[in-house]
Amino acid sequence: MKNSTIKILTTFASIISICFGVWHFFVPGIWNWYSYIDKSATELVIAVQAINVFFSLLLVLLGTANILFVFRKPFDRFSTIVILSISTILWATRLVLQILYPQGSQNSIIQYSMLFIFILVLGCFVFSLFLILNQNRLLNKR
């Protein structure tokens, strides 16, 4: 039961992470980011492009790694704890930033949808991590 719950929660949150990563590759074009940057600031445009590609790729690779680790046989508890901890820290940071400096504030539906999704993803990763950290304690109580 616990392993299937961990797999379901982690896979769900990881798929959302992967989708955010893929979507983020296209965000600059969708929202016309570069129109807000002075045309003579070519280094700034290149830096924003590089950071966005790096961030997008990070989300895709981290989401993929989460799925691979929770389905790995034999199960590697330590590695899974590490990768889920990284995902938890990443999404907790994103949630805090959304609360302090909300994105999508021009449209409250977007702003609060993002907040809800960030809470949902973080909750899935935190609960999965909690279950893995407490697996031995729960098994020893039986």
VENHU-V742101 format. One record per run of one state. SS is the DSSP state (helix for helix, strand for strand, loop for the rest). FROM is the first residue (numbers start at 1). LEN is the number of residues. If there is no record, write none. Layout:
# VENHU-V742101
SS;FROM;LEN + SS;FROM;LEN
This chain:
# VENHU-V742101
loop;1;1 + helix;2;29 + loop;31;2 + helix;33;4 + loop;37;5 + helix;42;30 + loop;72;5 + helix;77;24 + loop;101;7 + helix;108;26 + loop;134;1 + helix;135;6 + loop;141;2
